[in-house]
Amino acid sequence: AQSVAQPEDQVNVAEGNPLTVKCTYSVSGNPYLFWYVQYPNRGLQFLLKYITGDNLVKGSYGFEAEFNKSQTSFHLKKPSALVSDSALYFCAVRSTSGTYKYIFGTGTRLKVLA
Amino acid sequence: KAGVTQTPRYLIKTRGQQVTLSCSPISGHRSVSWYQQTPGQGLQFLFEYFSETQRNKGNFPGRFSGRQFSNSRSEMNVSTLELGDSALYLCASSLGEGQGISPLHFGNGTRLTVT
């Protein structure tokens, strides 16, 4: 069965510091991996995806994520955090075989402190 | 291009009633998925439709149902509402298979409150 774990409910980081939001996954076969961000009272916005190829994926708003197959992880990173990055972040996985179902983690609230 | 539109934005219903939520996908998108979002539970998958056919279903009781029309618009119905059904219901659309792995595009959701 597919699953996604986001081990941290909340991450606090000072503005200007690098940030990491962790995600690990379990899926049969190879994964498609995604990061989404949610601002208050809004739907989720797509940030980036890993399909195949380079393990470092670059996305919107300066975010990037590193795919690590041996550790089954797909951590979200940004070199320098902004206060406006404060939001709820979701990792999602979809198997490359069979089902078209996307499974989301429980979300990590990122708080960037001025 | 217009985004995913969900109506209504807010609903207040009483236990035992039923409710219908509507979702209009991005033009050209043939896949529509529905998710329930509650604090602490994240996003729980309800079902996914592609070309009017339900392709996937999550682990929700039969009170939750959906359908997709020929223009790809989708509706979700919840019958015999319970207090625990209070949540943000999100609809997402994507191109669907055969056109690469397109990400999900979400609407702003319908906030359902059951009293």
Interface residues (C-beta under 8 A of the other chain):
Chain A: Y32 F34 Y36 N41 R42 G43 L44 Q45 F46 K49 I51 F90 A92 R94 T99 Y100 K101 Y102 I103 F104 G105 T106 G107
Chain B: V4 Q6 S31 S33 Y35 G40 Q41 G42 L43 F45 E48 F50 R55 N56 G58 L90 A92 E97 I101 P103 L104 H105 F106 G107 N108 G109
